[in-house]
Amino acid sequence: MESHVVNLTDKIQKLIDQYTLDKKKIEELEAQNAQLTEENFQLFSQIEESSQISANQTDQLNALQNEFNALEARYNDLQRMLSGFESMAEGAIKKIDSIFPLIEGGE
């Protein structure tokens, strides 16, 4: 009978030891889970922030592209106007030259 008691006591002690180890492991895993949850939260925040920055950069790029297109159109308009002025100036110079021919050799 004594051997059954000793044997039972040993089994109970092993179960207590196993329970203690398992409880410690659960606590470690819960701590690790909490840490991973925090890391995931931070990662999702970074992804969201990155997405927002990307969207803002896309908006800025579109705004700059629109501004570039407007400036390019204005440049082309100014080029056409300058070409018109050059044409008018050339015509005026020809008319002036025909009215007042160049005096060669002075007066």
Stockholm file with secondary structure:
# STOCKHOLM 1.0

chainA/1-107         MESHVVNLTDKIQKLIDQYTLDKKKIEELEAQNAQLTEENFQLFSQIEESSQISANQTDQLNALQNEFNALEARYNDLQRMLSGFESMAEGAIKKIDSIFPLIEGGE
#=GR chainA/1-107 SS CHHHHHHHHHHHHHHHHHHHHHHHHHHHHHHHHHHHHHHHHHHHHHHHHHHHHHHHHHHHHHHHHHHHHHHHHHHHHHHHHHHHHHHHHHHHHHHHHHHSCCCTTCC
#=GC SS_cons         CHHHHHHHHHHHHHHHHHHHHHHHHHHHHHHHHHHHHHHHHHHHHHHHHHHHHHHHHHHHHHHHHHHHHHHHHHHHHHHHHHHHHHHHHHHHHHHHHHHSCCCTTCC
//
